[in-house]
Amino acid sequence: MSTKYLESSFKLPEGVTVRVENGKLYVEGAKGRVVKDLSHIPADMKVENGVFYARLQGRSRKTRALLGTIISIVKNAVTGVTKGYTYRLKVVSSHFPITVKVVGREVLIENFIGERYARRAEIVGDVKVTVKQDEVIVSGIDKEAVGQTAANIEQATKISRKDPRKFLDGIYVAEKVVG
């Protein structure tokens, strides 16, 4: 008879500490600290001798997928606190010059296709956004927050009811860099 549990593990690199308390995952490293709430996942998670272990009850395909998701979340958090994540977005404007500014926890996109009002994109979490000429750089240690902020900026310049072959104006993710 086969076991009723699926297990997976991940060896942690030097200089990274991981702890699990009440379903929350705390990952600390040289660049900072990432906290993930995994309390909704019915998994047994622990750290022993520099190795992260996750165990789920069941042997179904769904259980295997969930186990892979947990390990990916831990790997992304470890990479974030050791190297960090950077997304480079390119500002493309052929009709009207677009002005991009960071104000508080928002990115303001002005004069987009000649509009009088400014479009706004939310900055998620502890993410740093810098604007250099026709490039917007989004960087941080939490992959989900960096990706969501880049997506918010890209979606803020989405054009509807115009031919996308002619109106290429917008801000697009050009490069994703680890480190």
Secondary structure as the mmCIF struct_conf table of DSSP 4:
data_model
#
loop_
_struct_conf.conf_type_id
_struct_conf.id
_struct_conf.beg_label_comp_id
_struct_conf.beg_label_asym_id
_struct_conf.beg_label_seq_id
_struct_conf.end_label_comp_id
_struct_conf.end_label_asym_id
_struct_conf.end_label_seq_id
BEND BEND1 LYS A 4 LYS A 4
STRN STRN1 TYR A 5 LYS A 11
HELX_LH_PP_P HELX_LH_PP_P1 LEU A 12 PRO A 13
TURN_TY1_P TURN_TY1_P1 GLU A 14 GLY A 15
STRN STRN2 THR A 17 GLU A 21
TURN_TY1_P TURN_TY1_P2 ASN A 22 GLY A 23
STRN STRN3 LYS A 24 GLU A 28
BEND BEND2 ALA A 30 LYS A 31
STRN STRN4 ARG A 33 ASP A 37
TURN_TY1_P TURN_TY1_P3 SER A 39 HIS A 40
BEND BEND3 ILE A 41 ILE A 41
STRN STRN5 ALA A 43 GLU A 48
TURN_TY1_P TURN_TY1_P4 ASN A 49 GLY A 50
STRN STRN6 VAL A 51 GLN A 57
BEND BEND4 SER A 60 SER A 60
HELX_RH_AL_P HELX_RH_AL_P1 ARG A 61 THR A 82
TURN_TY1_P TURN_TY1_P5 LYS A 83 LYS A 83
STRN STRN7 TYR A 85 VAL A 92
BEND BEND5 SER A 94 PHE A 96
STRN STRN8 THR A 99 VAL A 103
TURN_TY1_P TURN_TY1_P6 GLY A 104 ARG A 105
STRN STRN9 GLU A 106 GLU A 110
BEND BEND6 ASN A 111 ASN A 111
HELX_RH_3T_P HELX_RH_3T_P1 PHE A 112 GLY A 114
BEND BEND7 ARG A 116 TYR A 117
HELX_LH_PP_P HELX_LH_PP_P2 ALA A 118 ALA A 118
STRN STRN10 ARG A 119 GLU A 122
HELX_LH_PP_P HELX_LH_PP_P3 ILE A 123 VAL A 124
BEND BEND8 GLY A 125 ASP A 126
STRN STRN11 LYS A 128 LYS A 132
TURN_TY1_P TURN_TY1_P7 GLN A 133 ASP A 134
STRN STRN12 GLU A 135 GLY A 140
BEND BEND9 ILE A 141 ILE A 141
HELX_RH_AL_P HELX_RH_AL_P2 LYS A 143 ALA A 156
TURN_TY1_P TURN_TY1_P8 THR A 157 THR A 157
BEND BEND10 ARG A 161 LYS A 162
TURN_TY1_P TURN_TY1_P9 PRO A 164 LYS A 166
STRN STRN13 GLY A 170 VAL A 178
#
